[in-house]
């Protein structure tokens, strides 16, 4: 390299690493408190979230415990006081933030399963078949309640000593809108027939009482060939169009092979099928009791060989059956408690275990 080439190159100043470090240091010093504060709040908020989940689980458990105590297994009046006491007792068995809970607000009333109207309604409500008694439990950690707000760890350096939290859970016993396999007896009842013998003007809804006996009406369920439309029931082969004794008899002994829900169409199979009444007699209250209390689908109509939509699931107490006169002797009941169920439907006497509705 000659002297002229060396002179033609521009001069490049040497970098100064110590000067760059000197420029970044003040910026880090300014941002450090912000970064520390953000990390501190993140830790505190995560802890608050954990405690809130604990509180929600506690409220859920208390509401479910109260809902279990609401319904008299013998079909009597709703046990509001028992439900409140059971929910309060359940609260005291749970903990949040490592401390036992002692305070909760428990409310009781009716909950409309369709959501119209929304929220808990007063006990004075005249309930419909879509209204279920319910228990609502509210748990708070705040000043004077359950050892105060959720305590912070780092936010207290900014004078935030605690964060208030509140959760609510509502639970209610309900009637099914869906029946799982094995839960349905294959005798479909016309909706108008059920309305004739079922009193939905009270809660819990119950069988209409025959003034002559002071007991639920006892009636005969027979084919539309022999009885009026609103005084008849027909065999149903459910989802398959099969008008034969073998299919129906299998459904009597085993129940529905697949789940069925309200609004779904099922086959109505008119015809007396004499031997089926013998089968029912053997498992009725007059027989071995294996089909004494059954869940049957109600449908819009039963007077033809066609598909008809399910309008609800009803509880039937089968007393006897007569193959000569071709009828099932029965009465309405509200003593069908089924675990083979789900969803929500009108109360036609079938109850499923309480569940959270909020």
C-alpha positions in Angstrom: 0.0 0.0 0.0 1.5 3.3 -1.1 1.4 6.6 0.8 -1.3 8.2 -1.4 -3.8 5.3 -0.9 -3.4 5.5 2.8 -4.1 9.3 2.7 -7.3 8.8 0.6 -9.1 6.6 3.1 -11.5 8.4 5.5 -10.6 8.5 9.1 -12.9 6.4 11.4 -13.0 7.2 15.0 -12.5 4.5 17.5 -15.7 3.2 19.3 -16.0 4.1 23.0 -17.7 1.1 24.8 -17.5 2.9 28.1 -19.4 5.8 26.7 -22.3 3.5 25.5 -22.5 1.9 28.8 -22.7 5.2 30.4 -25.8 6.1 28.3 -27.7 2.9 29.1 -27.1 3.0 32.8 -29.3 6.0 33.6 -32.2 4.4 31.5 -31.9 1.2 33.4 -32.0 3.2 36.7 -35.2 4.9 35.6 -36.9 1.7 34.4 -35.9 -0.5 37.3 -38.6 0.6 39.7 -41.2 0.1 37.1 -40.0 -3.4 36.3 -39.8 -4.3 39.9 -43.3 -3.0 40.5 -44.7 -4.9 37.5 -43.2 -8.1 38.7 -44.5 -7.5 42.2 -48.0 -6.9 41.0 -47.9 -10.0 38.8 -47.0 -12.1 41.8 -49.7 -10.6 44.0 -52.4 -10.8 41.2 -51.5 -14.5 40.6 -52.0 -15.2 44.3 -55.3 -13.3 44.4 -56.4 -15.4 41.5 -55.6 -18.6 43.3 -57.5 -17.5 46.4 -60.5 -16.5 44.3 -60.6 -20.0 42.8 -60.6 -21.4 46.3 -63.4 -19.1 47.3 -65.4 -20.1 44.1 -65.0 -23.8 44.9 -66.1 -23.2 48.5 -69.2 -21.3 47.3 -70.0 -24.0 44.7 -69.8 -26.7 47.4 -72.0 -24.7 49.8 -74.7 -24.0 47.2 -74.8 -27.7 46.2 -75.1 -28.8 49.8 -78.0 -26.4 50.3 -79.7 -27.5 47.1 -79.6 -31.1 48.3 -81.6 -30.1 51.3 -84.3 -28.2 49.4 -86.5 -31.0 48.3 -88.5 -33.3 50.5 -88.0 -36.8 49.2 -91.7 -37.5 50.0 -92.8 -34.6 47.8 -93.7 -32.2 50.6 -93.1 -28.5 50.8 -89.8 -26.9 49.8 -87.4 -26.9 52.9 -86.1 -23.3 52.7 -84.8 -23.2 56.2 -83.0 -26.6 56.0 -81.3 -25.5 52.8 -80.1 -22.3 54.3 -78.7 -24.0 57.4 -77.0 -26.7 55.3 -75.3 -24.1 53.0 -74.1 -22.1 56.0 -72.7 -25.2 57.7 -70.9 -26.2 54.5 -69.2 -22.8 54.3 -67.6 -23.3 57.7 -66.0 -26.6 56.5 -64.0 -24.9 53.8 -60.9 -22.7 53.7 -59.4 -20.0 51.5 -56.0 -18.4 51.7 -55.1 -21.0 54.3 -57.8 -19.8 56.7 -61.2 -21.2 57.5 -64.2 -19.4 56.2 -66.8 -18.2 58.6 -69.0 -15.7 56.7 -71.3 -16.1 53.7 -74.5 -14.7 52.5 -77.1 -17.4 51.7 -80.2 -16.6 49.7 -83.0 -18.9 48.6 -85.7 -18.5 46.0 -86.7 -19.7 42.6 -84.5 -20.0 39.5 -86.0 -20.1 36.1 -84.2 -22.8 34.1 -84.9 -21.1 30.8 -83.2 -17.9 32.1 -86.4 -15.8 31.6 -86.5 -14.0 33.9 -82.8 -14.1 34.9 -81.5 -14.2 38.5 -82.9 -15.5 41.7 -86.6 -14.8 42.2 -88.5 -14.4 45.5 -90.0 -17.4 47.4 -93.4 -15.7 47.0 -93.2 -16.4 43.3 -96.0 -18.7 41.9 -93.7 -21.1 40.1 -94.1 -22.7 36.8 -92.8 -26.1 35.8 -89.6 -24.3 34.6 -89.0 -22.7 38.0 -86.8 -24.7 40.4 -86.1 -23.8 44.1 -82.5 -22.6 44.4 -79.8 -21.7 46.9 -77.4 -18.8 46.1 -74.2 -18.5 48.2 -72.0 -15.4 48.1 -68.5 -15.5 49.8 -66.5 -12.3 50.3 -63.0 -11.6 51.6 -63.3 -7.9 52.6 -63.1 -5.8 55.7 -64.9 -7.6 58.5 -65.6 -10.7 56.5 -63.5 -13.9 56.4 -60.3 -12.4 57.9 -60.4 -9.4 55.6 -59.2 -8.8 52.0 -56.7 -11.1 50.3 -53.4 -9.9 51.6 -50.6 -8.8 49.3 -46.9 -9.4 49.5 -45.2 -6.8 47.4 -48.0 -4.3 46.7 -47.9 -3.3 50.4 -44.8 -1.3 49.6 -47.2 1.0 47.8 -49.7 0.9 50.6 -51.9 -1.7 49.0 -52.3 -4.1 51.9 -55.1 -6.2 50.5 -57.5 -6.8 47.6 -61.3 -7.4 48.1 -62.7 -10.5 46.5 -66.3 -11.7 46.0 -67.8 -14.9 44.4 -71.3 -16.3 44.0 -72.6 -19.7 43.2 -76.2 -20.8 42.7 -77.4 -24.4 42.6 -80.8 -26.0 42.1 -82.4 -29.4 41.8 -83.9 -29.7 38.3 -85.9 -32.0 36.1 -84.2 -33.5 33.0 -84.3 -32.3 29.5 -82.3 -35.4 28.4 -82.3 -39.1 29.5 -79.3 -41.3 29.2 -79.4 -44.9 28.0 -81.5 -47.2 30.3 -83.6 -44.3 31.8 -86.8 -44.5 29.7 -89.8 -46.9 29.8 -91.2 -47.3 26.3 -94.8 -46.0 27.0 -95.5 -42.6 25.5 -98.2 -40.4 27.0 -100.1 -37.6 25.3 -99.2 -34.2 26.8 -103.0 -33.4 27.3 -103.4 -36.7 29.3 -100.6 -35.7 31.6 -102.0 -32.3 32.1 -105.3 -33.9 33.2 -103.7 -35.6 36.1 -100.8 -33.4 37.0 -101.0 -30.2 39.1 -98.5 -27.7 38.0 -100.0 -24.8 40.0 -98.1 -25.7 43.2 -94.5 -26.4 44.0 -93.3 -29.0 44.0 -95.7 -30.0 41.2 -97.6 -33.1 42.2 -100.4 -35.5 41.1 -103.9 -34.1 41.1 -105.9 -35.5 44.0 -109.1 -37.4 43.6 -111.6 -35.9 46.0 -113.3 -39.2 46.4 -110.2 -40.9 47.8 -107.9 -38.1 48.9 -105.2 -39.7 46.9 -103.8 -39.2 43.4 -106.1 -40.2 40.6 -105.7 -43.8 39.4 -106.3 -44.2 35.7 -106.0 -46.6 32.9 -103.6 -46.1 30.0 -104.6 -48.0 26.9 -104.4 -47.7 23.2 -106.1 -44.9 21.3 -108.1 -47.7 19.6 -110.0 -48.1 22.9 -109.5 -44.7 24.7 -109.8 -41.1 23.7 -106.7 -39.1 22.6 -106.3 -37.4 26.0 -106.9 -40.6 27.9 -104.5 -42.9 26.1 -100.9 -43.9 25.8 -99.1 -45.8 23.2 -96.0 -48.0 23.0 -93.0 -46.2 21.5 -90.1 -47.9 19.7 -88.2 -44.6 20.2 -85.9 -43.8 17.3 -86.6 -47.0 15.3 -89.9 -47.7 13.5 -90.4 -51.2 14.8 -94.0 -52.2 15.6 -93.4 -55.6 17.0 -93.6 -57.2 20.4 -90.0 -58.3 20.6 -88.6 -54.7 20.2 -91.0 -53.2 22.7 -90.4 -56.0 25.3 -86.6 -55.4 25.0 -87.1 -51.7 25.7 -89.3 -52.5 28.7 -86.6 -54.6 30.3 -83.5 -52.6 29.1 -84.7 -49.1 28.5 -83.6 -46.7 25.7 -80.3 -47.8 24.0 -79.2 -44.2 23.3 -79.7 -40.9 24.9 -82.9 -39.0 24.1 -83.7 -35.3 24.7 -86.7 -32.9 24.5 -87.7 -31.9 21.0 -86.4 -35.2 19.5 -88.9 -37.2 17.5 -89.8 -40.7 18.6 -92.0 -43.3 16.9 -95.6 -43.9 18.2 -96.7 -47.5 17.6 -100.5 -47.9 18.0 -101.9 -51.3 18.7 -102.8 -53.3 21.8 -100.1 -55.9 21.7 -101.8 -58.0 24.4 -98.7 -59.9 25.6 -96.9 -56.7 26.5 -99.5 -55.9 29.2 -98.6 -59.3 30.7 -95.0 -58.2 30.7 -95.8 -54.9 32.4 -98.0 -56.7 35.0 -95.1 -58.9 36.1 -92.8 -55.9 36.8 -95.5 -53.5 38.2 -96.3 -52.9 41.9 -98.6 -55.9 41.6 -95.6 -58.0 40.4 -91.9 -57.8 41.3 -91.8 -54.0 41.4 -88.9 -53.7 38.9 -91.0 -51.3 36.8 -93.1 -49.8 39.6 -91.7 -46.2 39.2 -90.7 -45.4 35.6 -89.8 -42.4 33.5 -91.9 -42.1 30.4 -91.7 -39.5 27.5 -94.6 -37.2 27.0 -95.4 -36.3 23.4 -97.7 -33.9 21.6 -100.0 -36.7 20.4 -100.2 -40.5 20.4 -103.1 -41.1 18.0 -101.2 -42.3 14.9 -98.3 -44.3 13.6 -95.9 -41.4 13.2 -93.0 -39.5 14.7 -93.9 -37.2 17.6 -91.6 -34.8 19.5 -90.8 -35.3 23.1 -92.2 -32.5 25.3 -90.9 -33.7 28.7 -90.1 -36.7 30.9 -92.7 -37.8 33.4 -92.8 -40.0 36.5 -95.3 -42.8 36.4 -96.3 -45.1 39.2 -97.4 -48.4 37.6 -99.8 -50.2 39.8 -100.9 -53.1 37.6 -101.7 -54.1 34.0 -104.5 -56.1 32.5 -103.9 -58.0 29.2 -107.6 -58.9 28.9 -108.9 -55.3 28.8 -105.5 -54.1 27.5 -104.5 -51.3 29.9 -101.8 -50.2 32.3 -103.2 -49.1 35.7 -101.2 -46.1 37.0 -101.0 -42.8 38.8 -98.8 -39.8 38.5 -95.9 -39.5 40.9 -93.0 -37.2 41.8 -90.9 -39.9 43.3 -88.7 -40.6 40.3 -85.1 -39.6 41.2 -82.9 -40.3 38.2 -79.1 -40.1 37.8 -79.5 -41.2 34.2 -80.4 -37.7 33.2 -79.1 -34.3 32.2 -80.0 -30.9 30.9 -83.1 -29.1 32.1 -86.7 -29.6 31.4 -90.2 -29.0 32.9 -90.9 -30.6 36.3 -93.2 -33.6 35.5 -92.2 -35.5 38.6 -88.7 -36.5 37.7 -85.8 -35.0 39.7 -82.1 -35.2 39.0 -79.3 -34.4 41.4 -78.8 -30.7 42.1 -76.4 -28.8 39.8 -74.9 -25.4 39.5 -77.0 -23.0 37.5 -74.7 -20.0 37.9 
